[in-house]
Structures are given as structure tokens and as C-alpha cells.
């Protein structure tokens, strides 16, 4: 991208988060473009993710557990290093806060255990960077088995 200005300083705007840029400056006059400065590399600050995790699934594994699976948000929406995932669960109809578990950033599955038998749960997941939590997936619903099958 080329930007022309008559000023001796300029603020570059609308750059991507957590992205590296190479910048150089050259003077221009009626005789043409002069020699440029050496390239300087700069990186923009990170931000929280701008998209939820992908391919989110919820599977009943027993009468007291559910398995949550996901993949990271699209790479261009990471906006930094994914440091963890927040998994929020609540019993359906329970408008209270529920429970939130945080995993490390290298995980893509998690077992929710010690749940109530035959209970419907709602679960959602969000990715995190050092700057905060991104958007959550939509809620998925699953009901634990009412008794163990053998």
C-alpha cells in the first residue's frame, strides 16, 4: 500500500491486529521519487479473538458427563495467541450463571463431569487471548443419560 502526504509524520489506521508490517519512507518531488529509508518492521498489538471457535460439538458420554469438542477460530480472527478457552455450562431452565471452566489454549476438547443424571444442559465455548475473551459459540443442548447403560 502506498500513502502520500505533505506531512512529516502520519498515523496509519485500520491495520489488522497482531500483524507485522514493513514501512519505508521516500520523498517525492517534480523530479520523481527519491531514495527511500531502510525498511522498518513493526507489529500491531494483539486483541481479543473476533470470531468464536469452529466446529463446536457436544456429546453425551454417560449419565454424569458430556464431552465438548471444538476447533480454534479462523486464523485471521485469532488477533493474537490463543491462550485458552472458556466453556460455560448451565442446566436448561436455570437462568443463574451456571459454571465456567477455563482450559489451556492447546486444547480442543474437554469432559464436563459430575453432572446430574437425566438433566438437560446448555454449553457454549469462547476463545481467549491475553487481551480478553472473544465471542461465544451458540448454545448447544444435550441431556445426560438417566441411568448408566452396560
N, C-alpha and C positions, 0 to 999 in steps of 0.2 A: 504494500500500500504506500502511496506517496502522498504527502501532505505539504502544501505550500503555504507559507505565511510571511508576513513582513516583520514579525516579532522576533525577538531574540530568545524567547522561551515559549514553550507550548505544553499544555496538558493533554495527553492522549486519553480519550474517553471510550467507553463501550468496548473495552477489551475483555477477553474471556478470562474467567477466574482460573487461577493456578496454571497459567500458561506462560511459556517462555517466548520472549520477543527479542529480535535483534534490531538495533536502532543505529542509524548513522545520519549525519547532517552534512549538507553541501550547500554552498552559496550559489546563487544563480543571478545573472545579470544579462544585459543585452548581448554580451559576447558568448553566453552559454552557461553551462554548469561547470563549476569549479571542482577541485579535488574534494573528496568527502573525508570526514573524520573516520578514524577506525571504528568498526562496529562495536557497539556496547550491548551486552546481553543483560536483560532484566526479566524477572519473573513476577507476575502479579500474585497478590495474596490469595490464599485459599478462601473458600466459603463453604457453607453447608451444602449438602447434595441438593440438586434441583429436580430430582425425579425419585420415585420410590423404587425399592428393589423389584426385580422382574421375576416372572415365572413362580410366583408365590403359591404354595400348595399347603393344605392342611389335611393330615391323615390320622384316622383313629387307629391307635396301635393296641389299646387294651381298655379295660373298664376304668382305668385311672390315669391314662396317658394319651397324649396327642403328639404327633411329630410334625414340626413346622419346617418347610424347605423353601429356599429362595435362591436367587442369583443376584449379584450386585446390580445397582442401577446401570444404565448405559454409560460407557466410559466417559463420554463428553459431559455427562451430568454428575460425575463424582465431585468436581470442583475442589479436589484435594485428595488426601489419602483417607480411605475409608478406615476408621479406627474401631468401629463396632456397629452393632445392630440392636435396636430396641424392639423387643417383642412384647406386645401388650395383649393381655387376655382378660376376659371378663365372662361371667355367666350371663347367658342371654336373659334379658329382662332385668338384670341387675344394673341399674344406672349409676352405681358407685364407680369409683375409679378403677376397680379391678386390680390387677397386678402387672408390673412391668419388670422384665428381665433384660439385662444388657449382656451381649456376647462380645467376643473379640471380632475384629474386622476380617479375620481369615476364615470365619465360619460361614456355612451356607445351609446349616440345618440345626435343629435344637429340639430336644424332647421335653415337653411340658409334663411333669409327673405329679403324683399325689393329688390328682383331681378327683372330683366326686363321680361315683358311678351313675350312669344313665343321665348325665347332665349335658345340656347344650351350652357350648362355649363359642364365643366370638374371639377371633385372633387377628391381629394386623402387625406389620413389620415396617420399620423405617431404618435407613442407613444414617450413620453419623460420621462427621469429620471433627477435627479439633475445634471447628467454628460452630458446631451445633448439629441439630437433628434435621434431616430433610423430611419431605412429605411421606406420609404413611401409605401403605397399600390399602385398598378397600378391605373392610372386614370380611373374613371368611368364617363360616359357621360349621361346626361338627359336633356330634353328640357321642360322648363316651359310651361304650357298651354297658348295658345294665348288669351284666354278670360276665365272668370270665368264661371263654369257650376253650374246651380242651380237645 
